[in-house]
Amino acid sequence: MEAEADPLISHLGLKGVTLPPAAPCMFHSGIYKGVQVTVATNGKSTAHKVDNVGTCAATITTLLSVQLFKPDVIINAGTAGGFKSKGGNIGDVYLCSNSKFHDRRIPIPGFTEYGIGNYSSQNIDVLAQVKALLVKLCHCS
């Protein structure tokens, strides 16, 4: 959400990037300590005037991020507060080995596996061993 990203954008001294008018998301980019950093937000709903949230908005923003900036690393700063009963807390950092869509059920023969998916991430074994990262390992849903 924009309000959550604004302090980071300000701290890093990032500047807005002009996008085609149809792009719903917003990007701020710049160099921080010699590294190109881009922060993307999903933009606002034109109909409801609130931040675009959820998997659809995140997918569009991520696709445009990859096409425009060709990043080496993508960090999804989202919430896992809904998983408190499983030990998740706001502020926790997760390394995900794979991703599935548990809420995308397609009750058509042959489409079940496609709808849920099972997409592997980059190999996270080396990062998972770095104790200073203070991360939790997970499967992303």
N, C-alpha and C positions, 0 to 999 in steps of 0.2 A: 504494500500500500504506500502511496506517496508520502503520507505523514511519517511513516516508519523509515522511509528511504532518505528523506530530506536531511536529517542530521549527518548521515554518512556522506551524502553528496556534498554537503557544505564542508565537512571536515577534510575530505579528499580534494576539494577545490575543483570539482568536475563541472563541465559546461554542457549545456543542452545540445543535442544533436538534432538537426533538421531532418525530418522524415517525410515521406509522401503523405499527402493529406488523408488517405484512407487508412493509414496505420493507426491502430487504436492505442498502441503503447508509446512509452516515452523512454528515451535513453539520455544518459549523462555520461560523458567520457572525458578522460584526461590521463596524464602521466602522474603516478604517485610513486615516489622513491624508485624511479627508473622503470616502473612497470606500467604498461597500458591497462587501465581499469575502466570498465564500463558498468554502470548500474542501470538496470532496466526495471521499469514499473509497467504494469498492465494498462495504465491510462484510466479514463473515466467512462462510465456508461453514458452515452448521449441521452438516452431515454430517462434514466433515473438519477443522473448526476452524482453517482457514488463510484468508488473505485471498482474496477473490474477485478473480480476474484475468482478463484476456482481453477479447475484443470483446463478448461477450454481457453481461458484468457492466458494462463501460464504457457500453454502449448504454442499459441500464436506468438507470444512475446519471445519464447525460447527459439522458435524457428527463425524469426526475423533476426534475433541476436546472432545466431550461428551464421546466417546468410550474410549479414552486414559486417560483422566484426571477426568472424572466424576465430573464436576464443580457444585457448589451450585448456582452460578450466571453466566450468560453469558451477556456480554456487547458488543453490535455491534457498533463499532465506524465507522460510515459511513457518507456519505454526504446526506444532504437533500437540497442542494443548488438549486435544480431544483424546489423546492416548495416555492420559494421566494414570488410568487404571492399569496400564501396562508398564508404568515406570517412566513415562515421558514427561518432561517438564519444559516450560517455556525457557528458552536459552540453551537447551541441550543441542549438541551438534551430532549429527548422524552421518556415518559412511554407509552407503547402500550398495549391496552387492547385486541386487536386481530389483526390477519394478514390475508391479502388476496393477491392473485396474479392477479392484474388488467391487466397484459399484457400476461396472459397465457390463451388464448381463445381456446377452443377445440370445433369446430362446429359439434359435433356428438351428436345425441340425448342421454340424460342421462349423458353426460360428462361435461356439462357446469358448474354445481356446483362443481364437482371434480376439474376442471381446475382452477377455481377462488379460491376455498377453503374458509374457514372462521374458522381459528384456534385461539382458545382462549389462552391468555397468563395467567400466574399466576395472582392471584388477586392483583391488584396494588392500591387498595383503601387506604391502610395505607400509602404507599409511596407517593401517590398523595397529601395527606394532610400535608406532611412535607414541609413547606414553604421554608426552607433553601435549599432545593434541586434545586429550580429554574428550574423546569421541565415543559414541555408542555405535555398535554395528547393528544393521537392520536390513530388512527387505522393505522396499518402499511400496506403499499402497496408495 
